Amino acid sequence: MSENGICKITVKTRYFGKLRELLGVKNETYVIEKGAAVADLLQIYIPNKHLNVSKIWRETLFRTLKGEYLQEKNGTPVLKNYLVIVNGKSAQLKDCLREGDEIAIMPPFGGG
Amino acid sequence: MKIGIKQKLDHLGSLIEELRKSSTEIGAITIFVGVVRGTRGNEKVVRLEYEAHESLASETIEKIINEQKTKYGIIDAVVEHRTGSVTVGEDIMYVLVASKHRREGHLALSEIVERIKFEVPIWKKEITEKDGYWVENV
């Protein structure tokens, strides 16, 4: 897909537990720039679509120190103990997304 | 092996019978039944609400059981876990382990239950008379 000369891809997101409750949806579809990483989806696309809870979203997912978001040496943010699963497999924030990917964002588990 | 992430658990007695018939080598069936407790500290619990990534949960439980087969030599296992709303006193989860002898059955059962809490994508909200709390097994 191309929009203003920029290649776009479509990905699907799934939310569980407190994240589903926070956003008020179970699943969504995002059209994002080709080459975008998991971190871009979590830091930019999702909070920008849910502006009313964007601050809580970022505070819930990412580690902070003295009010500043922590970053790895490569600039990616640092997740709290949340898991990101892309197409059924564990993913890193720096991983690039591809057309048709399904991204599940998971809070710490609470079964039993 | 039987794994279920579902709204309604099968009858425990029928799960035991099914497991018993799976091998003549079985000498012990050890069982864990998780039940909804009626209190959270000083608060009265009304119900628990469960949700799961069902395909990944089943896949992870299968991996856990297979690892227990290798580690303790158990013969087979059954795991069923509820989703949706579960009220106080109702059963949440059944774990059944079939083994030749009781010792490896006890060890495997304990390990499977612990690992389900920490490794399987299931989420729980505890609803009390005052509030609701997402429970995190960390």
gemmi code that builds the backbone of each chain (N, CA, C; Angstrom):
import gemmi

chains = {
    "A": [
        ("MET", (0.847, -1.188, 0.000), (0.000, 0.000, 0.000), (0.890, 1.249, 0.000)),
        ("SER", (0.459, 2.281, -0.705), (1.263, 3.504, -0.745), (0.376, 4.723, -0.520)),
        ("GLU", (0.841, 5.621, 0.304), (0.092, 6.826, 0.619), (1.082, 7.985, 0.588)),
        ("ASN", (0.919, 8.906, -0.330), (1.875, 9.998, -0.505), (3.293, 9.481, -0.741)),
        ("GLY", (3.405, 8.405, -1.449), (4.731, 7.860, -1.757), (5.360, 7.059, -0.631)),
        ("ILE", (4.678, 6.978, 0.534), (5.247, 6.227, 1.665), (4.607, 4.847, 1.706)),
        ("CYS", (5.439, 3.813, 1.760), (4.896, 2.454, 1.806), (4.260, 2.192, 3.163)),
        ("LYS", (3.100, 1.589, 3.113), (2.370, 1.299, 4.359), (2.130, -0.202, 4.476)),
        ("ILE", (2.007, -0.662, 5.706), (1.615, -2.053, 5.950), (0.461, -2.051, 6.952)),
        ("THR", (-0.274, -3.167, 6.960), (-1.393, -3.301, 7.899), (-1.065, -4.394, 8.914)),
        ("VAL", (-1.235, -4.070, 10.190), (-0.995, -5.062, 11.258), (-2.201, -5.087, 12.196)),
        ("LYS", (-2.319, -6.199, 12.899), (-3.431, -6.330, 13.854), (-2.876, -6.401, 15.268)),
        ("THR", (-3.597, -5.802, 16.208), (-3.168, -5.855, 17.610), (-4.222, -6.567, 18.441)),
        ("ARG", (-3.757, -7.236, 19.504), (-4.665, -7.885, 20.465), (-4.230, -7.456, 21.865)),
        ("TYR", (-5.204, -7.134, 22.692), (-4.914, -6.680, 24.061), (-5.571, -7.620, 25.065)),
        ("PHE", (-4.936, -7.749, 26.205), (-5.457, -8.649, 27.236), (-5.438, -7.957, 28.607)),
        ("GLY", (-6.278, -8.476, 29.489), (-6.268, -8.043, 30.885), (-6.423, -6.549, 31.039)),
        ("LYS", (-5.542, -5.968, 31.840), (-5.673, -4.545, 32.169), (-5.473, -3.643, 30.953)),
        ("LEU", (-4.752, -4.119, 29.936), (-4.556, -3.304, 28.727), (-5.835, -3.257, 27.898)),
        ("ARG", (-6.515, -4.391, 27.793), (-7.810, -4.431, 27.097), (-8.796, -3.498, 27.806)),
        ("GLU", (-8.764, -3.562, 29.132), (-9.672, -2.725, 29.920), (-9.332, -1.240, 29.743)),
        ("LEU", (-8.042, -0.924, 29.742), (-7.606, 0.477, 29.596), (-8.028, 1.059, 28.251)),
        ("LEU", (-7.809, 0.292, 27.169), (-8.129, 0.803, 25.830), (-9.605, 0.627, 25.471)),
        ("GLY", (-10.266, -0.296, 26.149), (-11.689, -0.528, 25.868), (-11.938, -1.329, 24.603)),
        ("VAL", (-10.899, -1.980, 24.068), (-11.046, -2.836, 22.876), (-10.185, -4.091, 23.031)),
        ("LYS", (-10.605, -5.155, 22.339), (-9.820, -6.402, 22.355), (-8.834, -6.449, 21.198)),
        ("ASN", (-9.286, -5.965, 20.043), (-8.477, -6.066, 18.809), (-8.558, -4.757, 18.037)),
        ("GLU", (-7.490, -4.465, 17.301), (-7.513, -3.297, 16.415), (-6.688, -3.597, 15.172)),
        ("THR", (-6.872, -2.741, 14.177), (-6.044, -2.813, 12.975), (-5.343, -1.467, 12.805)),
        ("TYR", (-4.073, -1.507, 12.515), (-3.293, -0.279, 12.286), (-2.647, -0.318, 10.906)),
        ("VAL", (-2.705, 0.811, 10.226), (-1.940, 0.980, 8.984), (-0.736, 1.832, 9.362)),
        ("ILE", (0.444, 1.231, 9.260), (1.657, 1.902, 9.746), (2.713, 1.951, 8.635)),
        ("GLU", (3.732, 2.759, 8.868), (4.787, 2.861, 7.859), (5.602, 1.579, 7.782)),
        ("LYS", (5.923, 1.187, 6.565), (6.789, 0.015, 6.383), (8.128, 0.313, 7.073)),
        ("GLY", (8.644, -0.667, 7.802), (9.902, -0.454, 8.521), (9.696, -0.069, 9.973)),
        ("ALA", (8.424, 0.193, 10.356), (8.154, 0.533, 11.757), (8.447, -0.680, 12.636)),
        ("ALA", (8.929, -0.400, 13.845), (9.261, -1.477, 14.778), (8.138, -1.642, 15.806)),
        ("VAL", (8.246, -2.724, 16.568), (7.272, -2.964, 17.650), (7.230, -1.740, 18.569)),
        ("ALA", (8.400, -1.176, 18.865), (8.468, -0.004, 19.753), (7.652, 1.156, 19.198)),
        ("ASP", (7.677, 1.370, 17.878), (6.903, 2.464, 17.274), (5.408, 2.249, 17.482)),
        ("LEU", (4.994, 0.996, 17.325), (3.576, 0.683, 17.516), (3.155, 1.015, 18.956)),
        ("LEU", (3.993, 0.571, 19.915), (3.639, 0.742, 21.328), (3.797, 2.180, 21.812)),
        ("GLN", (4.800, 2.876, 21.269), (5.107, 4.222, 21.759), (4.345, 5.312, 21.024)),
        ("ILE", (4.028, 5.052, 19.744), (3.452, 6.121, 18.920), (2.043, 5.786, 18.437)),
        ("TYR", (1.930, 4.716, 17.640), (0.652, 4.460, 16.963), (-0.498, 4.200, 17.946)),
        ("ILE", (-0.282, 3.289, 18.903), (-1.390, 2.945, 19.811), (-1.762, 4.139, 20.702)),
        ("PRO", (-0.791, 4.775, 21.392), (-1.195, 5.922, 22.237), (-1.791, 7.069, 21.434)),
        ("ASN", (-1.333, 7.274, 20.200), (-1.905, 8.363, 19.393), (-3.362, 8.093, 19.003)),
        ("LYS", (-3.711, 6.807, 18.914), (-5.101, 6.471, 18.600), (-5.989, 6.559, 19.850)),
        ("HIS", (-5.351, 6.450, 21.012), (-6.111, 6.450, 22.279), (-5.605, 7.603, 23.154)),
        ("LEU", (-5.771, 8.817, 22.655), (-5.192, 9.980, 23.322), (-5.692, 10.164, 24.755)),
        ("ASN", (-6.929, 9.741, 25.020), (-7.486, 9.935, 26.372), (-6.771, 9.094, 27.431)),
        ("VAL", (-6.108, 8.007, 27.006), (-5.392, 7.162, 27.984), (-3.912, 6.999, 27.613)),
        ("SER", (-3.412, 7.855, 26.724), (-2.048, 7.658, 26.213), (-0.992, 7.746, 27.318)),
        ("LYS", (-1.185, 8.649, 28.268), (-0.198, 8.811, 29.348), (-0.180, 7.549, 30.228)),
        ("ILE", (-1.377, 7.087, 30.588), (-1.457, 5.877, 31.435), (-0.887, 4.680, 30.677)),
        ("TRP", (-1.193, 4.599, 29.367), (-0.665, 3.506, 28.531), (0.858, 3.462, 28.617)),
        ("ARG", (1.494, 4.623, 28.375), (2.975, 4.652, 28.380), (3.510, 4.338, 29.777)),
        ("GLU", (2.883, 4.898, 30.811), (3.349, 4.651, 32.184), (3.170, 3.192, 32.582)),
        ("THR", (2.131, 2.570, 32.029), (1.859, 1.163, 32.362), (2.900, 0.251, 31.716)),
        ("LEU", (3.281, 0.562, 30.483), (4.144, -0.341, 29.725), (5.645, -0.141, 29.919)),
        ("PHE", (6.054, 1.125, 30.061), (7.494, 1.399, 29.995), (8.084, 1.804, 31.347)),
        ("ARG", (9.346, 1.408, 31.536), (10.045, 1.729, 32.787), (10.472, 3.197, 32.801)),
        ("THR", (10.369, 3.798, 33.977), (10.814, 5.180, 34.143), (11.795, 5.259, 35.301)),
        ("LEU", (12.596, 6.313, 35.284), (13.499, 6.609, 36.401), (13.419, 8.110, 36.636)),
        ("LYS", (12.991, 8.483, 37.813), (12.815, 9.901, 38.170), (11.972, 10.643, 37.127)),
        ("GLY", (10.927, 10.006, 36.676), (9.996, 10.654, 35.754), (10.401, 10.592, 34.288)),
        ("GLU", (11.591, 10.086, 33.992), (12.064, 9.987, 32.596), (11.953, 8.539, 32.130)),
        ("TYR", (11.535, 8.361, 30.868), (11.463, 7.001, 30.329), (12.867, 6.473, 30.060)),
        ("LEU", (13.137, 5.270, 30.550), (14.460, 4.653, 30.337), (14.579, 4.211, 28.883)),
        ("GLN", (15.796, 4.247, 28.358), (16.056, 3.811, 26.989), (17.266, 2.893, 26.947)),
        ("GLU", (17.210, 1.942, 26.011), (18.387, 1.117, 25.743), (19.403, 1.994, 24.990)),
        ("LYS", (20.638, 1.448, 24.805), (21.665, 2.210, 24.086), (21.225, 2.556, 22.662)),
        ("ASN", (20.394, 1.656, 22.067), (19.951, 1.913, 20.690), (18.724, 2.819, 20.629)),
        ("GLY", (18.306, 3.331, 21.787), (17.214, 4.305, 21.800), (15.831, 3.710, 22.021)),
        ("THR", (15.735, 2.365, 22.023), (14.405, 1.779, 22.253), (14.049, 1.891, 23.739)),
        ("PRO", (12.755, 2.039, 24.041), (12.348, 2.136, 25.443), (12.497, 0.786, 26.146)),
        ("VAL", (12.348, 0.793, 27.452), (12.497, -0.442, 28.224), (11.116, -0.848, 28.750)),
        ("LEU", (10.673, -2.022, 28.337), (9.360, -2.516, 28.784), (9.415, -2.941, 30.241)),
        ("LYS", (8.316, -2.741, 30.961), (8.179, -3.383, 32.269), (7.986, -4.869, 31.990)),
        ("ASN", (7.501, -5.646, 32.955), (7.407, -7.094, 32.706), (6.171, -7.442, 31.869)),
        ("TYR", (6.086, -6.822, 30.713), (5.045, -7.108, 29.726), (5.673, -7.895, 28.587)),
        ("LEU", (4.848, -8.700, 27.924), (5.343, -9.500, 26.810), (4.704, -9.034, 25.517)),
        ("VAL", (5.503, -9.017, 24.458), (4.945, -8.739, 23.135), (5.151, -9.999, 22.297)),
        ("ILE", (4.044, -10.513, 21.782), (4.079, -11.739, 20.986), (3.650, -11.385, 19.566)),
        ("VAL", (4.526, -11.665, 18.597), (4.179, -11.395, 17.193), (4.008, -12.739, 16.482)),
        ("ASN", (2.807, -12.951, 15.951), (2.471, -14.211, 15.267), (2.815, -15.433, 16.128)),
        ("GLY", (2.506, -15.331, 17.417), (2.680, -16.467, 18.328), (4.067, -16.632, 18.902)),
        ("LYS", (5.003, -15.735, 18.520), (6.373, -15.861, 19.040), (6.815, -14.585, 19.742)),
        ("SER", (7.608, -14.752, 20.788), (8.083, -13.614, 21.574), (8.885, -12.653, 20.696)),
        ("ALA", (8.624, -11.356, 20.846), (9.306, -10.356, 20.003), (10.012, -9.327, 20.864)),
        ("GLN", (10.988, -8.663, 20.254), (11.713, -7.565, 20.907), (11.161, -6.245, 20.378)),
        ("LEU", (11.342, -5.187, 21.157), (10.821, -3.882, 20.738), (11.480, -3.376, 19.458)),
        ("LYS", (12.724, -3.782, 19.218), (13.432, -3.288, 18.033), (13.028, -4.044, 16.749)),
        ("ASP", (12.284, -5.123, 16.894), (11.918, -5.939, 15.725), (11.005, -5.159, 14.769)),
        ("CYS", (11.292, -5.280, 13.481), (10.459, -4.625, 12.468), (9.181, -5.424, 12.239)),
        ("LEU", (8.102, -4.702, 11.994), (6.821, -5.357, 11.725), (6.644, -5.562, 10.230)),
        ("ARG", (5.878, -6.601, 9.899), (5.636, -6.923, 8.489), (4.135, -6.951, 8.217)),
        ("GLU", (3.805, -6.845, 6.945), (2.401, -6.888, 6.511), (1.688, -8.114, 7.110)),
        ("GLY", (0.544, -7.876, 7.722), (-0.268, -8.976, 8.241), (0.105, -9.489, 9.628)),
        ("ASP", (1.145, -8.913, 10.230), (1.552, -9.377, 11.567), (0.409, -9.211, 12.564)),
        ("GLU", (0.336, -10.175, 13.508), (-0.597, -10.038, 14.630), (0.226, -9.855, 15.903)),
        ("ILE", (0.012, -8.735, 16.569), (0.817, -8.386, 17.741), (-0.059, -8.472, 18.981)),
        ("ALA", (0.305, -9.393, 19.893), (-0.433, -9.527, 21.146), (0.394, -8.873, 22.252)),
        ("ILE", (-0.233, -7.991, 23.012), (0.483, -7.282, 24.081), (-0.075, -7.773, 25.415)),
        ("MET", (0.833, -8.342, 26.202), (0.379, -9.114, 27.364), (0.927, -8.605, 28.687)),
        ("PRO", (0.031, -8.282, 29.617), (0.463, -7.956, 30.982), (0.992, -9.210, 31.685)),
        ("PRO", (1.591, -9.040, 32.877), (2.019, -10.225, 33.637), (0.836, -11.176, 33.837)),
        ("PHE", (1.137, -12.470, 33.838), (0.073, -13.473, 33.885), (-0.527, -13.602, 35.292)),
        ("GLY", (-1.766, -14.127, 35.330), (-2.448, -14.241, 36.631), (-3.302, -15.484, 36.744)),
        ("GLY", (-2.912, -16.538, 36.033), (-3.730, -17.749, 36.040), (-3.651, -18.514, 37.352)),
        ("GLY", (-4.520, -19.501, 37.484), (-4.540, -20.369, 38.664), (-5.461, -19.829, 39.738)),
    ],
    "B": [
        ("MET", (-2.668, -36.884, 26.626), (-2.643, -35.529, 27.180), (-3.931, -34.810, 26.795)),
        ("LYS", (-4.519, -34.123, 27.776), (-5.732, -33.371, 27.490), (-5.586, -31.982, 28.106)),
        ("ILE", (-5.812, -30.961, 27.267), (-5.658, -29.584, 27.734), (-6.917, -28.805, 27.338)),
        ("GLY", (-7.465, -28.062, 28.273), (-8.659, -27.270, 27.965), (-8.607, -25.910, 28.639)),
        ("ILE", (-8.788, -24.876, 27.837), (-8.936, -23.512, 28.368), (-10.367, -23.158, 27.989)),
        ("LYS", (-11.276, -23.178, 28.950), (-12.687, -23.176, 28.566), (-13.593, -22.552, 29.616)),
        ("GLN", (-14.820, -22.241, 29.188), (-15.816, -21.633, 30.078), (-16.273, -22.605, 31.164)),
        ("LYS", (-16.385, -23.881, 30.787), (-16.913, -24.862, 31.730), (-15.961, -26.054, 31.803)),
        ("LEU", (-15.548, -26.424, 33.023), (-14.639, -27.556, 33.182), (-15.412, -28.859, 32.980)),
        ("ASP", (-14.689, -29.891, 32.517), (-15.299, -31.217, 32.449), (-15.479, -31.746, 33.876)),
        ("HIS", (-16.291, -32.789, 34.009), (-16.503, -33.410, 35.314), (-15.195, -34.072, 35.758)),
        ("LEU", (-14.785, -33.767, 36.989), (-13.493, -34.262, 37.478), (-13.434, -35.795, 37.450)),
        ("GLY", (-14.525, -36.411, 37.836), (-14.562, -37.878, 37.856), (-14.318, -38.479, 36.487)),
        ("SER", (-14.886, -37.848, 35.448), (-14.697, -38.398, 34.096), (-13.267, -38.171, 33.617)),
        ("LEU", (-12.640, -37.072, 34.065), (-11.229, -36.833, 33.701), (-10.333, -37.897, 34.338)),
        ("ILE", (-10.636, -38.237, 35.601), (-9.849, -39.277, 36.291), (-9.998, -40.618, 35.543)),
        ("GLU", (-11.234, -40.952, 35.186), (-11.476, -42.235, 34.502), (-10.765, -42.298, 33.158)),
        ("GLU", (-10.826, -41.169, 32.427), (-10.178, -41.109, 31.118), (-8.669, -41.308, 31.253)),
        ("LEU", (-8.095, -40.657, 32.265), (-6.651, -40.743, 32.488), (-6.273, -42.163, 32.938)),
        ("ARG", (-7.081, -42.727, 33.827), (-6.833, -44.079, 34.347), (-6.754, -45.101, 33.210)),
        ("LYS", (-7.603, -44.914, 32.195), (-7.664, -45.879, 31.088), (-6.543, -45.696, 30.066)),
        ("SER", (-5.763, -44.605, 30.199), (-4.782, -44.320, 29.146), (-3.569, -45.239, 29.171)),
        ("SER", (-3.301, -45.910, 30.309), (-2.149, -46.820, 30.370), (-2.301, -47.785, 31.545)),
        ("THR", (-1.838, -49.024, 31.347), (-1.868, -49.982, 32.457), (-0.646, -49.815, 33.367)),
        ("GLU", (0.261, -48.931, 32.987), (1.460, -48.662, 33.788), (1.180, -47.704, 34.952)),
        ("ILE", (-0.001, -47.067, 34.914), (-0.310, -46.040, 35.929), (-0.491, -46.675, 37.309)),
        ("GLY", (0.257, -46.099, 38.311), (0.111, -46.566, 39.690), (-0.376, -45.469, 40.610)),
        ("ALA", (-0.411, -44.232, 40.092), (-0.861, -43.100, 40.923), (-1.432, -42.010, 40.034)),
        ("ILE", (-2.510, -41.406, 40.510), (-3.036, -40.196, 39.850), (-3.106, -39.125, 40.931)),
        ("THR", (-2.301, -38.092, 40.757), (-2.307, -36.986, 41.728), (-3.068, -35.817, 41.114)),
        ("ILE", (-3.826, -35.111, 41.966), (-4.777, -34.117, 41.461), (-4.676, -32.810, 42.239)),
        ("PHE", (-4.722, -31.686, 41.496), (-4.845, -30.361, 42.110), (-6.149, -29.740, 41.632)),
        ("VAL", (-6.910, -29.216, 42.577), (-8.149, -28.500, 42.253), (-8.011, -27.078, 42.796)),
        ("GLY", (-8.005, -26.087, 41.904), (-7.972, -24.686, 42.326), (-9.398, -24.199, 42.526)),
        ("VAL", (-9.646, -23.523, 43.654), (-11.001, -23.089, 44.009), (-10.993, -21.589, 44.296)),
        ("VAL", (-12.067, -20.891, 43.961), (-12.149, -19.442, 44.232), (-12.325, -19.219, 45.738)),
        ("ARG", (-11.339, -18.511, 46.312), (-11.378, -18.179, 47.744), (-12.303, -16.979, 47.945)),
        ("GLY", (-13.002, -16.949, 49.065), (-14.004, -15.904, 49.301), (-13.485, -14.619, 49.907)),
        ("THR", (-12.179, -14.552, 50.172), (-11.641, -13.324, 50.781), (-10.374, -12.869, 50.069)),
        ("ARG", (-10.156, -11.555, 50.105), (-8.901, -10.960, 49.670), (-8.504, -10.014, 50.799)),
        ("GLY", (-7.586, -10.448, 51.650), (-7.294, -9.677, 52.864), (-8.565, -9.564, 53.681)),
        ("ASN", (-8.985, -8.314, 53.936), (-10.215, -8.102, 54.709), (-11.445, -7.933, 53.820)),
        ("GLU", (-11.238, -7.995, 52.506), (-12.363, -7.775, 51.582), (-13.033, -9.080, 51.184)),
        ("LYS", (-14.327, -8.985, 50.945), (-15.085, -10.159, 50.535), (-15.071, -10.257, 49.003)),
        ("VAL", (-14.622, -11.383, 48.500), (-14.565, -11.591, 47.046), (-15.957, -11.986, 46.527)),
        ("VAL", (-16.340, -11.387, 45.409), (-17.630, -11.702, 44.783), (-17.425, -12.761, 43.684)),
        ("ARG", (-16.415, -12.514, 42.836), (-16.125, -13.454, 41.733), (-14.734, -13.172, 41.165)),
        ("LEU", (-14.249, -14.091, 40.354), (-13.029, -13.876, 39.578), (-13.413, -13.866, 38.105)),
        ("GLU", (-12.724, -13.029, 37.332), (-12.956, -13.011, 35.881), (-11.658, -13.364, 35.176)),
        ("TYR", (-11.712, -14.423, 34.372), (-10.508, -14.898, 33.679), (-10.605, -14.652, 32.183)),
        ("GLU", (-9.468, -14.320, 31.585), (-9.376, -14.310, 30.131), (-8.032, -14.904, 29.749)),
        ("ALA", (-7.926, -15.379, 28.508), (-6.704, -16.086, 28.099), (-6.424, -15.870, 26.624)),
        ("HIS", (-5.173, -15.993, 26.265), (-4.803, -16.162, 24.854), (-4.851, -17.669, 24.665)),
        ("GLU", (-5.992, -18.164, 24.192), (-6.278, -19.587, 24.318), (-5.313, -20.498, 23.562)),
        ("SER", (-4.977, -20.142, 22.321), (-4.088, -21.030, 21.559), (-2.688, -21.056, 22.168)),
        ("LEU", (-2.189, -19.889, 22.566), (-0.849, -19.846, 23.157), (-0.842, -20.502, 24.536)),
        ("ALA", (-1.940, -20.359, 25.276), (-2.035, -20.986, 26.602), (-1.972, -22.516, 26.457)),
        ("SER", (-2.727, -23.057, 25.503), (-2.729, -24.513, 25.304), (-1.351, -25.007, 24.868)),
        ("GLU", (-0.746, -24.248, 23.965), (0.593, -24.611, 23.462), (1.621, -24.612, 24.605)),
        ("THR", (1.533, -23.606, 25.478), (2.493, -23.501, 26.588), (2.285, -24.630, 27.594)),
        ("ILE", (1.030, -24.962, 27.880), (0.757, -26.052, 28.824), (1.261, -27.384, 28.255)),
        ("GLU", (1.068, -27.582, 26.944), (1.569, -28.809, 26.312), (3.085, -28.925, 26.480)),
        ("LYS", (3.766, -27.802, 26.290), (5.237, -27.782, 26.443), (5.619, -28.119, 27.898)),
        ("ILE", (4.897, -27.540, 28.845), (5.184, -27.789, 30.267), (4.994, -29.275, 30.586)),
        ("ILE", (3.903, -29.852, 30.110), (3.642, -31.276, 30.394), (4.719, -32.156, 29.756)),
        ("ASN", (5.082, -31.849, 28.520), (6.123, -32.644, 27.859), (7.448, -32.559, 28.617)),
        ("GLU", (7.755, -31.384, 29.148), (8.993, -31.246, 29.929), (8.929, -32.053, 31.224)),
        ("GLN", (7.743, -32.152, 31.816), (7.585, -32.957, 33.034), (7.696, -34.450, 32.725)),
        ("LYS", (7.267, -34.817, 31.524), (7.409, -36.231, 31.118), (8.891, -36.596, 31.057)),
        ("THR", (9.670, -35.681, 30.486), (11.113, -35.927, 30.382), (11.779, -35.867, 31.758)),
        ("LYS", (11.410, -34.878, 32.550), (12.088, -34.646, 33.834), (11.753, -35.711, 34.877)),
        ("TYR", (10.464, -36.040, 35.016), (10.047, -36.950, 36.091), (9.546, -38.299, 35.591)),
        ("GLY", (9.448, -38.437, 34.276), (8.975, -39.710, 33.728), (7.498, -39.963, 33.965)),
        ("ILE", (6.723, -38.912, 34.129), (5.278, -39.127, 34.319), (4.682, -39.717, 33.038)),
        ("ILE", (3.570, -40.374, 33.188), (2.970, -41.056, 32.031), (2.114, -40.100, 31.204)),
        ("ASP", (1.288, -39.340, 31.880), (0.414, -38.415, 31.158), (-0.127, -37.358, 32.127)),
        ("ALA", (-0.783, -36.346, 31.580), (-1.368, -35.301, 32.435), (-2.562, -34.663, 31.743)),
        ("VAL", (-3.414, -34.083, 32.571), (-4.586, -33.348, 32.089), (-4.583, -31.981, 32.775)),
        ("VAL", (-4.802, -30.936, 32.005), (-4.954, -29.597, 32.592), (-6.185, -28.943, 31.991)),
        ("GLU", (-7.082, -28.482, 32.852), (-8.218, -27.676, 32.391), (-8.269, -26.415, 33.244)),
        ("HIS", (-8.502, -25.274, 32.594), (-8.552, -23.979, 33.295), (-9.762, -23.202, 32.791)),
        ("ARG", (-10.492, -22.595, 33.706), (-11.685, -21.833, 33.341), (-11.334, -20.498, 32.701)),
        ("THR", (-12.233, -20.003, 31.862), (-12.226, -18.611, 31.431), (-13.598, -18.031, 31.786)),
        ("GLY", (-13.709, -16.713, 31.736), (-14.977, -16.074, 32.066), (-15.132, -15.883, 33.566)),
        ("SER", (-16.381, -15.756, 33.995), (-16.675, -15.422, 35.382), (-16.792, -16.685, 36.243)),
        ("VAL", (-16.088, -16.686, 37.396), (-16.094, -17.848, 38.296), (-16.428, -17.350, 39.704)),
        ("THR", (-17.437, -17.906, 40.312), (-17.867, -17.394, 41.615), (-17.217, -18.158, 42.770)),
        ("VAL", (-17.341, -17.576, 43.961), (-16.693, -18.122, 45.160), (-17.124, -19.576, 45.383)),
        ("GLY", (-16.124, -20.406, 45.643), (-16.390, -21.825, 45.899), (-16.358, -22.692, 44.647)),
        ("GLU", (-16.400, -22.059, 43.469), (-16.357, -22.852, 42.228), (-14.912, -23.247, 41.896)),
        ("ASP", (-14.798, -24.311, 41.091), (-13.470, -24.768, 40.660), (-12.946, -23.902, 39.515)),
        ("ILE", (-11.650, -23.586, 39.599), (-10.988, -22.756, 38.579), (-10.176, -23.634, 37.631)),
        ("MET", (-9.449, -24.573, 38.237), (-8.467, -25.324, 37.446), (-8.341, -26.751, 37.971)),
        ("TYR", (-8.214, -27.693, 37.033), (-7.871, -29.073, 37.393), (-6.525, -29.418, 36.758)),
        ("VAL", (-5.650, -29.997, 37.577), (-4.411, -30.573, 37.044), (-4.342, -32.013, 37.548)),
        ("LEU", (-4.248, -32.941, 36.642), (-4.157, -34.363, 37.009), (-2.885, -34.939, 36.400)),
        ("VAL", (-2.130, -35.658, 37.211), (-0.893, -36.256, 36.712), (-0.933, -37.763, 36.956)),
        ("ALA", (-0.702, -38.522, 35.904), (-0.632, -39.979, 36.023), (0.827, -40.406, 35.985)),
        ("SER", (1.206, -41.248, 36.951), (2.604, -41.699, 37.020), (2.652, -43.141, 37.518)),
        ("LYS", (3.833, -43.731, 37.423), (3.978, -45.105, 37.923), (3.898, -45.114, 39.445)),
        ("HIS", (4.580, -44.128, 40.057), (4.641, -44.062, 41.525), (4.255, -42.662, 41.995)),
        ("ARG", (3.862, -42.549, 43.279), (3.326, -41.270, 43.760), (4.363, -40.147, 43.803)),
        ("ARG", (5.633, -40.511, 44.104), (6.633, -39.464, 44.316), (6.799, -38.552, 43.083)),
        ("GLU", (7.014, -39.153, 41.910), (7.208, -38.311, 40.724), (5.906, -37.584, 40.344)),
        ("GLY", (4.792, -38.202, 40.706), (3.498, -37.552, 40.460), (3.359, -36.283, 41.269)),
        ("HIS", (3.703, -36.356, 42.576), (3.613, -35.165, 43.440), (4.530, -34.059, 42.934)),
        ("LEU", (5.764, -34.437, 42.592), (6.745, -33.435, 42.148), (6.295, -32.752, 40.864)),
        ("ALA", (5.843, -33.564, 39.913), (5.412, -33.009, 38.620), (4.167, -32.144, 38.794)),
        ("LEU", (3.240, -32.602, 39.608), (1.997, -31.849, 39.825), (2.312, -30.459, 40.383)),
        ("SER", (3.154, -30.426, 41.396), (3.508, -29.152, 42.021), (4.162, -28.213, 41.000)),
        ("GLU", (5.060, -28.777, 40.200), (5.773, -27.947, 39.220), (4.838, -27.447, 38.113)),
        ("ILE", (3.937, -28.297, 37.665), (2.995, -27.883, 36.615), (2.121, -26.735, 37.119)),
        ("VAL", (1.596, -26.855, 38.336), (0.722, -25.808, 38.889), (1.485, -24.480, 38.993)),
        ("GLU", (2.707, -24.535, 39.520), (3.514, -23.313, 39.646), (3.780, -22.679, 38.288)),
        ("ARG", (4.148, -23.511, 37.318), (4.508, -22.980, 35.999), (3.293, -22.408, 35.277)),
        ("ILE", (2.127, -22.978, 35.501), (0.915, -22.422, 34.884), (0.709, -20.994, 35.367)),
        ("LYS", (0.954, -20.762, 36.644), (0.749, -19.414, 37.187), (1.658, -18.370, 36.538)),
        ("PHE", (2.892, -18.768, 36.237), (3.878, -17.789, 35.777), (4.134, -17.792, 34.272)),
        ("GLU", (3.800, -18.878, 33.580), (4.204, -18.993, 32.172), (3.056, -19.030, 31.169)),
        ("VAL", (1.842, -19.212, 31.658), (0.713, -19.415, 30.733), (-0.111, -18.124, 30.627)),
        ("PRO", (-0.369, -17.663, 29.374), (-1.077, -16.387, 29.195), (-2.556, -16.448, 29.578)),
        ("ILE", (-2.771, -16.343, 30.890), (-4.124, -16.279, 31.463), (-4.117, -15.095, 32.424)),
        ("TRP", (-5.193, -14.319, 32.419), (-5.278, -13.133, 33.293), (-6.510, -13.231, 34.170)),
        ("LYS", (-6.365, -12.665, 35.381), (-7.435, -12.799, 36.373), (-7.747, -11.453, 37.011)),
        ("LYS", (-9.028, -11.110, 37.071), (-9.455, -9.922, 37.812), (-10.295, -10.391, 38.990)),
        ("GLU", (-9.859, -9.940, 40.169), (-10.571, -10.305, 41.384), (-11.585, -9.210, 41.687)),
        ("ILE", (-12.856, -9.555, 41.715), (-13.907, -8.576, 41.991), (-14.353, -8.752, 43.434)),
        ("THR", (-14.120, -7.715, 44.236), (-14.573, -7.778, 45.633), (-15.796, -6.878, 45.782)),
        ("GLU", (-16.336, -6.831, 46.991), (-17.496, -5.955, 47.223), (-17.113, -4.488, 47.075)),
        ("LYS", (-15.805, -4.179, 47.263), (-15.359, -2.781, 47.193), (-14.830, -2.376, 45.826)),
        ("ASP", (-14.105, -3.288, 45.161), (-13.341, -2.869, 43.976), (-12.999, -4.080, 43.090)),
        ("GLY", (-12.218, -3.827, 42.033), (-11.717, -4.906, 41.175), (-10.203, -4.790, 41.070)),
        ("TYR", (-9.494, -5.925, 41.107), (-8.025, -5.919, 41.091), (-7.507, -6.916, 40.070)),
        ("TRP", (-6.642, -6.470, 39.164), (-5.947, -7.411, 38.279), (-4.846, -8.072, 39.086)),
        ("VAL", (-4.855, -9.379, 39.140), (-3.875, -10.125, 39.931), (-2.713, -10.505, 39.024)),
        ("GLU", (-1.500, -10.164, 39.450), (-0.303, -10.489, 38.660), (0.568, -11.454, 39.450)),
        ("ASN", (0.844, -12.604, 38.867), (1.668, -13.612, 39.555), (3.148, -13.281, 39.363)),
        ("VAL", (3.609, -12.267, 40.048), (5.039, -11.903, 39.904), (5.747, -12.017, 41.235)),
    ],
}
model = gemmi.Model(1)
for chain_id, residues in chains.items():
    chain = gemmi.Chain(chain_id)
    for i, (resn, *xyz) in enumerate(residues, 1):
        res = gemmi.Residue()
        res.name, res.seqid = resn, gemmi.SeqId(i, " ")
        for name, pos in zip(("N", "CA", "C"), xyz):
            atom = gemmi.Atom()
            atom.name, atom.element = name, gemmi.Element(name[0])
            atom.pos, atom.b_iso = gemmi.Position(*pos), 0.0
            res.add_atom(atom)
        chain.add_residue(res)
    model.add_chain(chain)
structure = gemmi.Structure()
structure.add_model(model)
structure.setup_entities()
